[in-house]
Amino acid sequence: MNLVLDEAKEITRDDEGNEGSRDLGLLVARGTLLVLISPIDGKEEIANPFLNADDDD
């Protein structure tokens, strides 16, 4: 799996806790680099749209 991000920004932090950032623009992350994908604002559980309650398989 590859991930393409537009307007990507890199945020770095040194040993002293100082933060810096730089704009990367268009970024293609190869599948071997992807470890975790998570939204900034947390998560929300939604109903499964593919689950049909009438099916008793």
N, CA and C atoms as an extended XYZ file, in Angstrom:
171
Properties=species:S:1:pos:R:3:atomname:S:1:resname:S:1:resid:I:1 pbc="F F F"
N         0.852       -1.170        0.000 N   MET     1
C         0.000        0.000        0.000 CA  MET     1
C         0.898        1.233        0.000 C   MET     1
N         0.530        2.206       -0.813 N   ASN     2
C         1.203        3.497       -0.828 CA  ASN     2
C         0.212        4.559       -0.394 C   ASN     2
N         0.719        5.629        0.185 N   LEU     3
C        -0.118        6.726        0.662 CA  LEU     3
C         0.376        8.012        0.022 C   LEU     3
N        -0.540        8.765       -0.611 N   VAL     4
C        -0.196       10.038       -1.240 CA  VAL     4
C        -0.835       11.152       -0.428 C   VAL     4
N        -0.018       12.096        0.026 N   LEU     5
C        -0.493       13.227        0.818 CA  LEU     5
C        -0.163       14.518        0.088 C   LEU     5
N        -1.116       15.429        0.036 N   ASP     6
C        -0.894       16.747       -0.546 CA  ASP     6
C        -0.782       17.759        0.585 C   ASP     6
N         0.045       18.756        0.419 N   GLU     7
C         0.282       19.789        1.429 CA  GLU     7
C         0.781       19.176        2.744 C   GLU     7
N         1.666       18.182        2.634 N   ALA     8
C         2.214       17.513        3.820 CA  ALA     8
C         3.179       18.437        4.553 C   ALA     8
N         3.229       18.281        5.856 N   LYS     9
C         4.112       19.084        6.707 CA  LYS     9
C         4.849       18.149        7.654 C   LYS     9
N         6.167       18.308        7.748 N   GLU    10
C         6.977       17.522        8.675 CA  GLU    10
C         7.166       18.319        9.960 C   GLU    10
N         6.913       17.688       11.083 N   ILE    11
C         7.115       18.327       12.382 CA  ILE    11
C         8.212       17.556       13.104 C   ILE    11
N         9.253       18.266       13.518 N   THR    12
C        10.385       17.639       14.191 CA  THR    12
C        10.513       18.178       15.609 C   THR    12
N        11.115       17.368       16.468 N   ARG    13
C        11.347       17.778       17.859 CA  ARG    13
C        12.739       17.283       18.252 C   ARG    13
N        13.553       18.166       18.818 N   ASP    14
C        14.895       17.764       19.234 CA  ASP    14
C        14.881       17.264       20.679 C   ASP    14
N        16.054       16.917       21.183 N   ASP    15
C        16.178       16.361       22.537 CA  ASP    15
C        15.751       17.340       23.621 C   ASP    15
N        15.810       18.633       23.323 N   GLU    16
C        15.444       19.654       24.307 CA  GLU    16
C        13.967       20.023       24.250 C   GLU    16
N        13.219       19.405       23.338 N   GLY    17
C        11.788       19.668       23.233 CA  GLY    17
C        11.420       20.794       22.288 C   GLY    17
N        12.397       21.352       21.584 N   ASN    18
C        12.110       22.413       20.620 CA  ASN    18
C        11.491       21.820       19.361 C   ASN    18
N        10.401       22.424       18.900 N   GLU    19
C         9.723       21.939       17.706 CA  GLU    19
C        10.053       22.803       16.511 C   GLU    19
N        10.129       22.157       15.371 N   GLY    20
C        10.322       22.846       14.106 CA  GLY    20
C         9.450       22.177       13.065 C   GLY    20
N         9.210       22.851       11.963 N   SER    21
C         8.403       22.246       10.912 CA  SER    21
C         8.871       22.750        9.561 C   SER    21
N         8.559       21.966        8.530 N   ARG    22
C         8.830       22.387        7.161 CA  ARG    22
C         7.763       21.803        6.258 C   ARG    22
N         7.405       22.545        5.232 N   ASP    23
C         6.407       22.095        4.267 CA  ASP    23
C         7.065       21.138        3.284 C   ASP    23
N         6.433       19.983        3.074 N   LEU    24
C         6.958       18.987        2.149 CA  LEU    24
C         6.216       19.003        0.820 C   LEU    24
N         4.994       19.536        0.801 N   GLY    25
C         4.216       19.554       -0.438 CA  GLY    25
C         3.601       18.194       -0.696 C   GLY    25
N         3.731       17.696       -1.928 N   LEU    26
C         3.188       16.393       -2.307 CA  LEU    26
C         4.144       15.304       -1.838 C   LEU    26
N         3.619       14.337       -1.105 N   LEU    27
C         4.441       13.291       -0.506 CA  LEU    27
C         3.867       11.932       -0.869 C   LEU    27
N         4.734       11.023       -1.323 N   VAL    28
C         4.340        9.638       -1.578 CA  VAL    28
C         5.087        8.772       -0.574 C   VAL    28
N         4.349        8.157        0.342 N   ALA    29
C         4.942        7.273        1.352 CA  ALA    29
C         4.765        5.834        0.885 C   ALA    29
N         5.873        5.134        0.697 N   ARG    30
C         5.810        3.741        0.265 CA  ARG    30
C         5.277        2.870        1.392 C   ARG    30
N         4.662        1.782        1.043 N   GLY    31
C         4.042        0.889        2.009 CA  GLY    31
C         4.953        0.434        3.127 C   GLY    31
N         6.254        0.268        2.841 N   THR    32
C         7.182       -0.189        3.879 CA  THR    32
C         7.436        0.884        4.924 C   THR    32
N         7.103        2.141        4.627 N   LEU    33
C         7.321        3.238        5.568 CA  LEU    33
C         6.117        3.493        6.467 C   LEU    33
N         4.954        2.968        6.098 N   LEU    34
C         3.731        3.251        6.844 CA  LEU    34
C         3.668        2.384        8.096 C   LEU    34
N         3.593        3.023        9.239 N   VAL    35
C         3.510        2.312       10.507 CA  VAL    35
C         2.153        2.547       11.150 C   VAL    35
N         1.708        3.811       11.183 N   LEU    36
C         0.465        4.161       11.847 CA  LEU    36
C        -0.171        5.340       11.136 C   LEU    36
N        -1.467        5.237       10.900 N   ILE    37
C        -2.232        6.347       10.339 CA  ILE    37
C        -3.345        6.646       11.325 C   ILE    37
N        -3.375        7.870       11.830 N   SER    38
C        -4.337        8.235       12.859 CA  SER    38
C        -4.768        9.682       12.671 C   SER    38
N        -6.062        9.974       12.849 N   PRO    39
C        -6.513       11.365       12.726 CA  PRO    39
C        -6.057       12.205       13.914 C   PRO    39
N        -5.895       13.485       13.696 N   ILE    40
C        -5.468       14.400       14.759 CA  ILE    40
C        -6.566       14.569       15.800 C   ILE    40
N        -7.815       14.617       15.356 N   ASP    41
C        -8.937       14.936       16.235 CA  ASP    41
C        -9.521       13.727       16.952 C   ASP    41
N        -8.839       12.615       16.952 N   GLY    42
C        -9.371       11.430       17.615 CA  GLY    42
C       -10.143       10.559       16.647 C   GLY    42
N       -10.980        9.707       17.179 N   LYS    43
C       -11.727        8.798       16.316 CA  LYS    43
C       -13.169        8.709       16.770 C   LYS    43
N       -13.993        8.183       15.885 N   GLU    44
C       -15.418        8.046       16.158 CA  GLU    44
C       -15.895        6.748       15.513 C   GLU    44
N       -16.597        5.925       16.258 N   GLU    45
C       -17.104        4.669       15.727 CA  GLU    45
C       -18.362        4.935       14.916 C   GLU    45
N       -18.430        4.324       13.732 N   ILE    46
C       -19.619        4.459       12.887 CA  ILE    46
C       -20.189        3.073       12.629 C   ILE    46
N       -21.457        3.031       12.237 N   ALA    47
C       -22.101        1.760       11.912 CA  ALA    47
C       -21.507        1.207       10.621 C   ALA    47
N       -21.396       -0.115       10.536 N   ASN    48
C       -20.867       -0.759        9.344 CA  ASN    48
C       -21.899       -0.665        8.229 C   ASN    48
N       -21.624        0.081        7.145 N   PRO    49
C       -22.605        0.227        6.073 CA  PRO    49
C       -22.753       -1.039        5.234 C   PRO    49
N       -21.821       -1.990        5.357 N   PHE    50
C       -21.862       -3.210        4.560 CA  PHE    50
C       -22.524       -4.368        5.297 C   PHE    50
N       -22.854       -4.170        6.551 N   LEU    51
C       -23.483       -5.209        7.350 CA  LEU    51
C       -24.989       -5.136        7.167 C   LEU    51
N       -25.567       -6.227        6.736 N   ASN    52
C       -27.011       -6.271        6.539 CA  ASN    52
C       -27.613       -7.071        7.690 C   ASN    52
N       -28.388       -6.449        8.535 N   ALA    53
C       -28.959       -7.100        9.715 CA  ALA    53
C       -29.948       -8.199        9.348 C   ALA    53
N       -30.498       -8.166        8.135 N   ASP    54
C       -31.478       -9.166        7.719 CA  ASP    54
C       -30.833      -10.483        7.308 C   ASP    54
N       -29.541      -10.472        6.979 N   ASP    55
C       -28.849      -11.692        6.569 CA  ASP    55
C       -28.473      -12.509        7.791 C   ASP    55
N       -28.856      -13.768        7.800 N   ASP    56
C       -28.501      -14.682        8.891 CA  ASP    56
C       -27.597      -15.769        8.334 C   ASP    56
N       -26.380      -15.405        7.892 N   ASP    57
C       -25.456      -16.371        7.286 CA  ASP    57
C       -24.866      -17.272        8.308 C   ASP    57
